[in-house]
Amino acid sequence: MATAPAGTPGRELERRRPAEVEPISGTALAAMIPRAPGSTEPEHERAARLAEDALRARLIAANWMSNDPAHLGLGMVAWWRVARVQVPPDLRRDLVLGAGRPLECYERAISYTLNHADHDVVVAHGLLVERGRLWPHAWCEINGTAVFDPAVSEFLDIGSFYDVLAPTVVGRYTPEQAAERAIAEDSAGPWGVYERGRPGHALATVAVAELSDCYTATFPEMTAWVQEMRSHDDRFAGDLANLMRSDLLAVPDLLATLVECPELWRPHEPGTPWPYRLRKHPDHANVIVPEAT
């Protein structure tokens, strides 16, 4: 993917630094931040929303300054290794930088794209690698050189974004295409692309295999233990098979959890009862739960 040469005028990068937002009233923010064309949001509601986002941005920045990124922002560490880039005010309509909303990325990505449809902007859907896991995600690509990522509410250099987060893209949509799909499926996404037989399913399968190969090369003892458990523990093998049928991303989730918690597997000899079950946790970050007694 093409990126602008380093040092291009007007693209000052700020590396590894969270946004710093000073306390300010919603009314003042509403006066400073451009409104999206065609917006019908009442001014008092817009001011309240911007004030709430400004508070969130300050809390996230404070957590990073205190070395506690997981407290707010869902522990999204890799994003802060991506280079930031400055953009003109008309690309920052109705936005407070740093007020990330990780669980609302699909809704906010399509909203950003529709609010900036007069620019060369598309919605991208795909999988990102973060903390050893693959995460479904949506972001916006601008002019082929910058990314607006609603998970962190920051503008990022597109080359750095792809280098650090290694996204597998399963779809790109113009504002018109995104609006049509959202209306047709009554959803901001993803739009069925991961279903078996669809291109996204094949791409996700490849991404899982590549990440699993990385685990095998980096943690050979642990991955050998998983294979031994599949061979000698029918319950473990059955749980894993069920997870893999219902969730393409279960394997890297399991491997990441075992890396984070070696006490779950190092002391255990395959073939003896294991006091855990493999179950999908709603937060997508853990597939192991203690066995109920």
C-alpha positions, -999 to 999 in steps of 0.1 A, spaced: 0 0 0 14 34 -10 24 58 17 36 94 14 74 99 17 88 108 51 89 145 57 59 154 35 48 189 45 19 191 68 23 155 81 41 160 114 44 126 132 42 123 170 54 88 180 44 69 211 26 97 228 -11 96 240 -32 126 233 -32 153 260 -65 171 264 -68 200 288 -101 204 308 -125 225 288 -163 230 287 -185 213 261 -197 247 249 -161 258 242 -153 225 225 -184 228 203 -172 262 192 -137 250 184 -145 217 167 -160 218 132 -195 203 129 -201 176 103 -220 189 72 -257 180 74 -255 173 111 -289 178 128 -276 171 163 -290 198 187 -262 220 199 -267 213 236 -265 175 229 -234 180 208 -217 200 235 -225 174 261 -212 146 239 -179 165 232 -175 172 269 -179 135 278 -154 125 251 -129 151 264 -132 136 299 -126 102 285 -95 114 266 -81 129 298 -87 97 318 -70 76 291 -40 99 289 -37 99 327 -38 61 327 -9 60 303 10 85 323 6 64 354 16 33 334 -18 17 338 -32 15 302 -54 -15 309 -75 4 334 -93 23 306 -91 15 270 -91 -23 274 -54 -26 277 -48 -17 241 -10 -14 241 1 -20 205 -18 10 192 5 34 210 35 21 191 19 34 159 30 69 147 4 97 150 -1 121 122 -17 156 121 -46 162 97 -65 194 87 -94 206 108 -120 194 83 -109 158 89 -115 163 126 -152 172 125 -171 164 157 -140 146 172 -121 148 204 -87 132 198 -78 104 223 -114 96 233 -112 60 221 -142 36 221 -128 1 214 -162 -16 217 -178 8 192 -153 6 164 -178 -5 137 -204 21 145 -179 49 149 -159 40 117 -190 42 95 -201 74 112 -167 90 106 -167 79 70 -202 94 64 -193 126 81 -163 130 58 -177 117 26 -164 148 8 -129 134 13 -112 103 -1 -121 81 29 -131 44 31 -142 21 59 -119 -9 63 -129 -41 82 -104 -68 92 -84 -85 119 -56 -69 139 -29 -86 160 -26 -73 195 -14 -90 227 -9 -122 207 -46 -123 196 -66 -116 165 -93 -89 170 -121 -81 146 -118 -44 140 -130 -14 118 -110 17 109 -110 44 83 -84 50 56 -79 86 43 -63 94 10 -42 62 12 -18 79 37 -36 81 71 -59 61 93 -85 73 117 -89 45 143 -120 49 165 -106 25 191 -81 52 201 -98 82 183 -64 92 168 -51 98 133 -23 73 125 3 70 98 -10 42 75 24 26 70 31 25 107 -4 12 113 1 -18 90 36 -25 103 26 -26 140 -9 -40 139 -4 -63 109 -41 -61 98 -57 -87 76 -82 -67 55 -115 -85 47 -133 -55 31 -131 -19 21 -162 3 15 -167 37 2 -192 59 21 -220 50 -3 -212 13 -1 -210 14 37 -243 32 40 -260 7 16 -246 -23 35 -255 -9 69 -291 -2 58 -295 -36 41 -282 -56 70 -293 -33 98 -258 -34 113 -226 -13 112 -207 -45 106 -190 -68 101 -213 -78 73 -213 -116 71 -178 -116 56 -165 -142 81 -192 -168 73 -179 -201 59 -175 -199 22 -170 -161 22 -136 -145 14 -132 -132 50 -135 -168 64 -106 -179 42 -85 -149 50 -92 -153 88 -82 -190 86 -49 -180 70 -43 -153 96 -49 -178 124 -26 -204 109 2 -178 105 -1 -166 141 -2 -202 153 30 -209 134 46 -179 152 36 -194 185 50 -228 175 84 -212 166 85 -189 197 70 -213 223 77 -248 211 74 -264 246 40 -249 251 26 -258 217 39 -293 221 20 -295 254 -12 -285 236 -7 -312 211 -1 -337 239 -33 -326 256 -53 -331 224 -39 -366 221 -43 -377 257 -72 -357 271 -105 -363 254 -123 -335 272 -96 -310 263 -97 -322 227 -135 -320 226 -136 -285 241 -110 -272 216 -129 -288 187 -161 -271 198 -144 -238 202 -128 -240 168 -162 -248 151 -179 -218 168 -150 -193 167 -122 -190 141 -101 -170 166 -102 -195 195 -68 -210 189 -47 -178 191 -69 -168 221 -60 -201 238 -23 -198 230 -21 -162 242 -38 -172 275 -13 -200 281 16 -176 274 2 -151 299 -5 -178 325 22 -205 323 10 -219 357 -20 -233 338 0 -258 318 37 -261 330 29 -282 361 4 -304 343 12 -338 328 -11 -345 298 -33 -376 305 -40 -366 341 -72 -347 350 -69 -309 342 -89 -286 365 -99 -263 337 -123 -262 308 -120 -244 275 -149 -220 273 -152 -187 254 -153 -157 276 -175 -128 265 -146 -103 264 -128 -124 237 -96 -124 258 -98 -157 277 -109 -192 267 -101 -210 300 -123 -212 330 -119 -233 362 -138 -266 363 -171 -262 382 -171 -285 413 
